[in-house]
Amino acid sequence: MKPFIGPDFLLDTDTARMLYHEHAANMPVIDYHCHLDPKLIAEDYCFENLTEIWLDNDHYKWRAMRANGIAEEYITGNRTPFEKFRKWAETVPYTMRNPLYHWTHMELSRVFGIEKILNPSTAREIYNAGTEIVRTKEFSVRRLIERMKVEILCTTNDPTETLEYHQAIRKSGYPVQVLPAWRPDKVMAIEKPKEFNAYLTRLGEVTDMTILSFRNLVDALQKRHRFFTSMGCYLSDFGLETFYAEPYTEIGIEAIFLKARMCKTLTQDEINKFRSAILYELAAINAEVGWVQQFHIGANRNNNTRMFRLAGADSGFDAIGDKPFVESMNRFFSRLDEDGLLAKTILYNLNPKDNALVMANIYNFNDGTIPGKMQYGAAWWFLDNIKGIEEQLNTLSSMGLLSRFVGMSTDSRSFLSYPRHEYFRRILCNLIGNDIEGGRLPSSELPFIQQIVEDICYYNAKRYFNCL
């Protein structure tokens, strides 16, 4: 019987163990998509206690606690840090077979060196030990990132952000590259004219422009795009329920934009046409400067109205959506391809039923210019568990080139989430190792396979994002 979270955790064969320990484990981390706060990195923040670093802002844990009958006052309420931690400790035993159980104990082991199982009887001991550790300078945010062997870290940033903390990090000489990634979702939210106009006011302020037309809007975004590029940004990201590729005219879009500027209610057709236009313009800008663009498709957000009012966005009430998107996606990519404006693209689906659908269709737009130009993105959010990761890897292997995959990203708000890269790497090595020992891959090609493992864990991303 293997020890829990031991050296050979998730590794079933000798070959899997060799691939992981000798080739995957020591690769640096390129975390090209996360939601970490750059302010905390700039300030080299030291957390006050284990609850602050581990439970604050972690909606994965919050969902599990609510499902376990924990009252909201212990989750997003005003209970003391230890009271909240104790309620999490009460929940952990009930998360068995949920990835949270693995992640919790991997984080305790890999980050804090704590090998005990978290439950109510160990809560106080683990809380005290963890709190003592996180208060030390050796476990400040910057030291923690370095400890996890992170080489590049890309945060998620709205076009209106000043990026002052990224500038401060750069000036400090910090060896880890902390780069912004462009996330312009708010500029697509024209369905709420009041909020949309407030956003345009902010965009106008940071660009010193008056935005009175759609073309003004595109020019303002292009100006911010150039600023992000000057700050080392080479990645954009869009969080979409579906793709938008409706036919439109410039005159029609200007009329829709003016209507929104006058705070008039738009029809769904007008909303879709505006989104189609702005999505195309933003994708074209990405291609013109050689950025990589990411699309996270399929989240259904803010479903619980009462709890959204109480706790706000990103607090555990988003889920998997089911909107059709493949036909509009193909129209969108096809137009960009025809215009010579299709950038390197990573597409993530949240609904597992769409795995093969996404994988088959994004390969319509590989053009022989760049290895792995169109990427089927890593298992994301509800899918970054053992089954979800295996299914993503198997779908990619079955229909495309696993060997060109750019690997894992944390997509996390927690500085303790980096063991998820280890989790992914162990699952990857186990799949490939089992194939070799089962005769499904030739052992004679082991040197090449070893290189593939290292490429997926590190080098493919390094090349794809032009970091070499």
C-alpha positions in Angstrom: 0.0 0.0 0.0 1.5 3.3 -1.1 1.7 6.2 1.5 -0.7 9.0 0.9 0.8 11.9 -1.0 4.1 10.0 -1.0 7.0 10.3 -3.5 5.2 8.0 -6.0 1.7 9.5 -5.6 -0.4 8.9 -8.7 2.5 7.0 -10.4 1.6 3.4 -11.0 4.6 2.0 -13.0 8.4 2.2 -12.9 8.4 4.1 -16.2 5.9 6.6 -14.9 8.0 7.1 -11.8 11.2 7.6 -13.9 9.5 10.1 -16.2 8.2 12.1 -13.3 11.2 12.1 -10.9 13.9 12.4 -13.6 12.2 14.6 -16.2 9.1 16.4 -15.0 9.6 17.2 -11.3 12.4 19.7 -11.6 11.1 21.6 -14.6 10.5 25.3 -13.8 7.0 26.6 -13.8 5.6 29.0 -16.4 2.2 30.0 -15.0 0.8 31.8 -18.0 -2.7 32.3 -16.6 -3.5 33.1 -13.0 -5.5 35.6 -10.9 -2.8 36.4 -8.3 -2.7 39.9 -6.9 0.4 41.8 -8.2 0.1 44.3 -5.4 1.0 41.5 -2.9 4.0 40.5 -5.0 5.2 44.1 -5.3 4.9 44.6 -1.5 6.4 41.1 -0.8 3.5 40.6 1.5 3.7 38.4 4.5 0.4 36.8 5.5 -0.9 37.0 9.1 -2.2 33.5 9.4 -3.0 30.3 7.6 -6.6 31.3 7.0 -5.6 34.4 5.1 -3.2 32.7 2.7 -5.3 29.5 2.3 -9.0 30.3 2.6 -9.5 34.0 1.7 -10.7 34.3 -2.0 -10.6 30.6 -2.6 -14.1 29.9 -3.9 -13.3 26.2 -4.5 -13.0 25.7 -0.8 -16.0 28.0 -0.1 -18.3 25.8 -2.3 -17.2 22.7 -0.5 -17.8 24.3 2.9 -21.3 25.4 1.9 -22.1 21.9 0.6 -20.9 20.5 4.0 -23.5 22.7 5.8 -21.1 25.4 7.0 -22.8 28.8 7.6 -21.7 31.7 5.5 -20.4 33.6 8.6 -17.5 31.1 8.7 -16.8 31.5 5.0 -17.1 35.1 3.9 -18.4 36.4 7.2 -16.7 38.0 10.2 -15.7 35.0 12.3 -12.2 34.8 13.6 -9.5 33.3 11.3 -9.2 30.2 13.4 -12.9 29.7 13.6 -13.0 29.8 9.8 -10.0 27.4 9.6 -11.6 25.0 12.0 -14.7 24.8 9.8 -12.5 24.1 6.8 -10.8 21.4 8.8 -14.2 19.9 9.6 -15.0 19.9 5.9 -11.7 18.4 4.6 -12.5 14.8 5.5 -15.7 15.0 3.5 -13.8 16.1 0.4 -12.3 12.7 -0.2 -12.1 11.9 -3.9 -12.6 15.6 -4.6 -9.3 17.2 -5.8 -9.5 19.5 -2.9 -8.5 16.6 -0.6 -5.4 16.0 -2.7 -4.5 19.7 -3.1 -5.0 20.4 0.6 -2.5 17.8 1.7 -0.1 18.5 -1.2 0.0 22.1 -0.2 0.5 21.2 3.5 3.4 18.9 2.5 5.1 20.7 -0.3 4.8 24.3 1.0 4.9 23.9 4.8 6.5 20.4 5.3 3.4 19.3 7.3 2.6 15.7 6.7 -0.4 15.3 9.0 -3.9 14.8 7.7 -6.1 17.8 8.3 -9.2 17.1 10.3 -10.9 18.5 13.4 -8.4 16.8 15.8 -5.3 18.3 14.0 -6.8 21.7 13.1 -5.3 23.6 16.0 -1.8 22.1 15.6 -1.7 22.6 11.9 -3.1 26.1 12.1 -0.6 27.2 14.7 2.3 25.6 12.8 1.2 27.1 9.5 0.6 30.5 10.9 4.0 30.6 12.5 5.6 29.7 9.1 3.7 32.2 6.9 4.6 35.1 9.2 8.3 34.6 8.6 10.1 36.5 5.8 11.2 33.2 4.3 7.6 32.6 3.4 6.8 36.1 2.0 4.9 36.1 -1.2 8.0 36.5 -3.3 10.0 33.8 -1.5 7.0 31.5 -1.8 6.8 32.0 -5.6 10.5 31.3 -5.9 10.2 28.2 -3.6 7.7 26.8 -6.1 10.3 27.3 -8.9 8.1 29.7 -10.8 10.0 31.4 -13.7 7.2 33.4 -15.3 3.8 34.4 -13.8 1.1 36.2 -15.8 -1.6 37.9 -13.9 -5.0 38.9 -15.3 -5.6 42.6 -15.9 -8.3 44.9 -17.2 -7.2 47.3 -20.0 -7.8 50.3 -17.7 -5.3 49.1 -15.0 -2.3 51.3 -14.5 0.0 48.2 -14.0 1.9 50.2 -11.3 2.6 47.1 -9.3 4.1 45.3 -12.3 6.3 48.3 -12.9 7.4 48.2 -9.2 8.2 44.5 -9.4 10.2 45.0 -12.5 12.2 47.9 -11.0 12.9 45.9 -7.9 15.0 43.4 -9.8 12.9 40.4 -8.7 14.1 37.4 -10.7 10.7 36.0 -11.4 9.0 37.7 -14.4 5.6 38.9 -13.2 3.8 40.1 -16.4 0.3 41.4 -17.1 -2.2 39.6 -19.3 -4.9 41.6 -21.0 -8.5 40.7 -20.1 -11.0 43.1 -21.8 -14.2 41.3 -20.8 -15.8 44.5 -19.4 -15.6 46.3 -22.8 -18.0 43.6 -24.2 -20.6 44.1 -21.5 -22.7 46.5 -23.5 -25.9 44.8 -22.3 -25.7 47.0 -19.2 -25.5 50.5 -20.6 -25.0 52.3 -17.3 -22.0 50.2 -16.2 -20.7 50.2 -19.8 -20.7 54.0 -19.9 -19.0 54.2 -16.6 -16.3 51.8 -17.9 -15.8 53.9 -21.0 -15.4 57.0 -18.8 -12.6 55.2 -17.0 -11.0 54.0 -20.2 -11.2 57.6 -21.5 -9.4 58.9 -18.4 -6.5 56.5 -18.6 -6.0 57.1 -22.4 -6.7 60.8 -22.3 -9.3 60.3 -25.0 -12.9 61.2 -25.5 -14.8 58.1 -26.6 -17.8 59.1 -28.6 -17.8 56.5 -31.3 -17.0 52.8 -31.8 -13.9 53.8 -33.7 -12.8 56.0 -30.8 -13.3 52.9 -28.6 -11.0 50.7 -30.7 -8.4 53.4 -30.9 -8.4 53.8 -27.1 -8.1 50.0 -26.6 -5.2 49.9 -29.1 -3.5 52.6 -27.1 -3.8 50.6 -23.9 -2.7 47.5 -25.8 0.5 49.2 -26.8 1.0 50.2 -23.1 0.5 46.6 -22.0 3.0 45.5 -24.7 5.6 47.9 -23.3 5.1 46.3 -19.9 6.0 42.9 -21.3 2.5 41.6 -22.0 2.2 39.0 -24.7 -1.0 37.3 -23.7 -4.7 38.2 -23.9 -7.6 36.3 -22.4 -11.4 36.4 -22.9 -14.0 34.8 -20.7 -16.9 34.0 -22.9 -20.2 32.1 -22.6 -20.0 31.6 -26.4 -18.3 33.1 -29.5 -19.8 36.0 -31.4 -19.4 36.2 -35.2 -22.6 37.8 -36.4 -22.5 39.8 -39.7 -22.5 43.6 -39.1 -21.6 46.8 -40.9 -19.5 49.7 -39.6 -22.5 52.1 -39.8 -24.7 49.6 -37.9 -22.1 49.2 -35.1 -21.7 52.9 -34.7 -25.5 53.2 -34.3 -25.5 50.5 -31.7 -22.6 52.1 -29.9 -24.4 55.5 -29.9 -27.5 53.9 -28.6 -25.6 52.4 -25.7 -23.9 55.7 -25.0 -27.3 57.2 -24.6 -28.1 54.5 -22.0 -30.9 53.0 -24.2 -31.8 49.3 -23.9 -30.3 47.2 -26.7 -31.9 44.2 -28.4 -30.1 40.9 -28.1 -29.3 41.1 -31.8 -27.7 44.5 -31.3 -25.7 43.1 -28.3 -24.5 40.1 -30.3 -23.4 42.3 -33.3 -21.5 44.7 -31.0 -19.7 41.8 -29.3 -18.9 40.3 -32.7 -17.3 43.6 -33.8 -15.3 44.3 -30.7 -14.1 40.7 -30.4 -12.9 40.8 -34.0 -11.1 44.1 -33.5 -9.4 42.9 -30.3 -8.3 39.6 -31.9 -6.9 41.6 -34.9 -4.9 43.8 -32.6 -3.5 40.7 -30.9 -2.3 39.2 -34.2 -0.8 42.5 -35.4 1.7 42.6 -32.4 2.2 38.8 -32.1 0.4 38.2 -28.9 -1.1 34.8 -27.9 -4.8 34.9 -27.3 -6.7 32.7 -24.9 -10.5 32.0 -24.8 -12.1 30.5 -21.7 -15.5 29.2 -22.9 -18.5 28.0 -21.1 -18.8 29.5 -17.6 -22.3 30.3 -16.4 -21.7 33.1 -13.8 -23.5 34.6 -10.8 -26.3 32.1 -10.7 -27.4 32.6 -7.1 -28.9 36.1 -7.1 -29.2 36.3 -3.3 -25.7 35.2 -2.7 -24.3 37.4 -5.5 -25.8 40.4 -3.6 -24.3 39.1 -0.4 -20.8 37.9 -1.4 -20.3 39.4 -4.9 -18.7 37.9 -8.0 -16.1 35.0 -8.0 -17.3 33.8 -4.6 -18.4 30.2 -5.6 -21.7 30.6 -7.4 -20.5 30.1 -11.0 -20.9 26.9 -12.8 -20.7 25.0 -16.1 -22.8 26.5 -19.0 -24.2 24.8 -22.0 -24.5 27.5 -24.8 -23.7 26.3 -28.3 -20.5 28.0 -29.7 -18.8 25.9 -32.3 -20.4 27.3 -35.4 -19.8 30.9 -34.4 -16.3 29.9 -33.3 -15.5 28.6 -36.7 -16.9 31.7 -38.4 -14.9 33.9 -36.1 -11.6 32.1 -36.6 -12.2 31.7 -40.3 -12.7 35.4 -40.8 -9.5 36.1 -38.9 -7.6 33.5 -40.9 -8.8 34.8 -44.2 -7.7 38.3 -43.2 -4.3 37.0 -42.1 -5.1 38.1 -38.5 -5.4 34.8 -36.6 -3.0 34.9 -33.7 -1.6 31.9 -31.8 -4.7 30.7 -29.8 -5.4 28.6 -26.7 -9.0 27.5 -26.3 -10.3 26.1 -23.0 -13.8 24.5 -22.6 -15.5 24.2 -19.2 -18.2 21.7 -20.2 -16.6 18.2 -20.5 -19.1 17.2 -23.2 -17.3 19.7 -25.5 -13.9 18.1 -25.3 -13.9 16.4 -28.6 -15.9 19.2 -30.2 -13.3 21.8 -29.3 -10.3 19.7 -30.1 -11.6 18.7 -33.5 -12.6 22.2 -34.5 -9.6 24.3 -33.4 -7.4 22.1 -35.6 -9.3 23.5 -38.6 -7.1 26.6 -38.3 -3.6 25.2 -37.9 -1.8 26.6 -41.0 1.7 25.1 -40.9 3.4 28.3 -39.8 3.9 27.6 -36.1 4.1 24.2 -34.3 1.0 23.9 -32.1 -0.4 27.3 -33.2 -4.0 26.3 -32.2 -3.8 24.9 -28.7 -6.5 22.8 -26.9 -6.0 24.4 -23.4 -5.5 22.6 -20.1 -8.3 21.2 -18.1 -9.8 24.2 -16.3 -11.7 24.9 -13.1 -14.4 22.2 -12.7 -12.2 19.9 -14.9 -8.7 20.2 -13.3 -9.1 16.9 -11.4 -7.7 13.5 -12.2 -10.5 12.5 -14.5 -10.7 15.9 -16.2 -7.0 16.2 -16.8 -6.8 12.6 -18.1 -9.7 13.2 -20.5 -8.2 16.5 -21.8 -4.9 14.8 -22.4 -6.5 11.7 -24.0 -8.7 13.9 -26.3 -5.7 16.0 -27.3 -3.6 12.8 -27.9 -6.4 11.1 -29.9 -7.1 14.0 -32.3 -4.0 16.1 -32.2 -0.4 16.4 -31.1 0.1 16.0 -27.3 3.8 16.6 -27.9 3.1 20.2 -28.8 0.9 21.0 -25.8 1.9 24.0 -23.7 0.9 22.4 -20.4 -0.7 23.5 -17.2 -1.7 26.9 -15.7 -3.0 27.4 -12.2 -5.9 29.7 -13.1 -5.8 30.4 -9.3 -6.2 33.3 -6.8 -4.1 31.5 -4.2 -0.3 31.7 -3.8 -0.5 28.1 -2.5 -1.8 26.6 -5.7 1.5 25.7 -7.4 1.4 22.1 -6.4 -1.3 21.8 -9.0 1.5 21.8 -11.6 2.9 18.8 -9.8 -0.5 17.2 -9.8 -0.7 17.7 -13.6 2.8 16.5 -14.2 2.2 13.3 -12.2 -1.0 12.5 -14.1 0.8 13.2 -17.4 3.7 10.9 -16.6 1.4 8.2 -15.3 -0.5 8.1 -18.6 2.6 8.0 -20.8 4.4 5.6 -18.5 1.5 3.2 -18.5 1.4 3.3 -22.3 5.1 2.4 -22.5 4.8 -0.5 -20.0 1.6 -1.7 -21.7 3.3 -1.8 -25.1 1.2 1.1 -26.6 4.3 3.2 -27.0 7.8 1.9 -27.9 10.4 1.7 -25.2 13.0 2.1 -27.9 11.8 5.7 -28.3 12.3 6.5 -24.6 14.8 9.4 -25.1 12.3 11.2 -27.4 9.5 10.5 -25.0 11.5 11.9 -22.1 12.0 15.1 -24.1 8.2 15.2 -24.9 7.5 15.2 -21.1 10.0 18.0 -20.5 8.5 19.9 -23.4 4.9 19.7 -22.1 6.0 20.7 -18.6 8.1 23.6 -19.7 9.8 24.0 -23.0 6.8 24.1 -25.3 5.4 27.1 -23.3 8.8 28.7 -23.3 8.9 28.5 -27.1 5.2 29.3 -27.7 5.3 32.5 -25.7 8.6 33.5 -27.2 10.4 33.4 -23.8 13.6 31.7 -25.1 
